Amino acid sequence: MIGASREALAAGRENLDSLTDNTSVDAGKVSEELSAVTALLDREVSLRRVLTDPSRSGADKAQLVGSLLAGQVSGETVDLVSGLVRSRWSGARDLVDSVEELAAYAEVIAADKAGRLDDLEDELFRFGRIVSGSHELRAGLTEPKAGRAAKAELLRTLLGGRALPGTVRLVTSLVTNPRGRSLEQGLASYSKLAADRRDRVVALVTTAVPLSDGQKQRLSGALAKLYGRAVRLNIDVDPRVAGGVRVQIGDEIIDGTVSSRLEGARQALEG
């Protein structure tokens, strides 16, 4: 997302933060309503074009949103979406993507307000690891031929009673309506939203053996000093790395594993 759309989304995030600072606002309900708005805008191509048309005034577009959504969602959600359509957008799809992101962010806020944000992050990470370790499971959740109802039922079997309702809602939304994202991309985006809520970054750490508490503290401390922000470690134990540590933060990779060094040596010999 670039230019005007990025600024519009940032303003929407600020509005959502301000709105949910009010203890009487149910962030989980706002999330569900924004998800419904996402589905509406995703279906109605002409509507999202009208709502992002730069030749129409922001007031006119906000009035249209009010007439469409009044009585269907809460006043808070109407205000959020009205604020979005008052902004300028680089592309019509960006509006839909932004409403969807705000829906996920509202779920993160709900977990944070309930004191369960760490649990939400852990469950999303563990779910990703489980899926990546099972080709059959991943196929069942991502194959286009598998219907939405079947995927949702599979998720209920996997997560029902074992995960937070917010985790189930986020994963179900991603699996049943990926909107061009891979499962891994979607889970990574949720992880980033949770980290943003705490003003920290997420590091995916791959090691051959589990790290001790002391090693985790030293690693997170070193990374925090390097990046200037608190760091959350998501640790994946993989014996194939054959010693050392691989750290990925966003697109940046710090690879100090034995397997990486051996591969580098092999390539040097072949070259």
NORLIN-V911424 format. One record per pair of residues at least 12 apart in sequence whose ideal C-beta (glycine too) atoms are under 6 Angstrom apart, sorted by sequence separation. I is the first residue (numbers start at 1). J is the second residue. If there is no record, write none. Layout:
I_J / I_J
This chain:
66_78 / 174_186 / 244_256 / 220_233 / 244_257 / 140_154 / 244_258 / 243_258 / 65_81 / 241_257 / 242_258 / 65_82 / 155_172 / 216_233 / 242_259 / 241_259 / 62_82 / 65_85 / 152_172 / 170_190 / 203_223 / 62_85 / 61_85 / 62_86 / 151_175 / 152_176 / 151_176 / 201_227 / 210_237 / 58_86 / 148_176 / 201_229 / 203_231 / 205_233 / 200_229 / 200_230 / 201_231 / 202_232 / 203_233 / 204_234 / 205_235 / 206_236 / 207_237 / 208_239 / 200_232 / 206_238 / 208_241 / 51_85 / 141_175 / 208_242 / 206_241 / 208_243 / 52_89 / 207_245 / 33_73 / 52_92 / 123_163 / 206_246 / 142_183 / 205_247 / 49_92 / 52_95 / 33_77 / 37_81 / 48_92 / 120_164 / 123_167 / 203_247 / 204_248 / 119_164 / 30_76 / 120_166 / 203_249 / 30_77 / 48_95 / 120_167 / 48_96 / 116_164 / 201_249 / 25_76 / 42_96 / 41_96 / 111_166 / 19_76 / 107_166 / 128_187 / 38_99 / 37_99 / 38_100 / 107_170 / 124_187 / 15_80 / 34_99 / 38_103 / 124_190 / 15_83 / 34_102 / 35_103 / 34_103 / 12_84 / 31_103 / 121_194 / 31_106 / 30_106 / 31_107 / 8_87 / 27_106 / 8_89 / 27_109 / 28_110 / 27_110 / 4_88 / 5_89 / 4_89 / 5_90 / 108_193 / 112_197 / 4_90 / 12_98 / 16_102 / 104_190 / 108_194 / 3_90 / 2_90 / 105_193 / 5_94 / 9_98 / 20_109 / 104_193 / 108_197 / 12_102 / 1_94 / 125_234
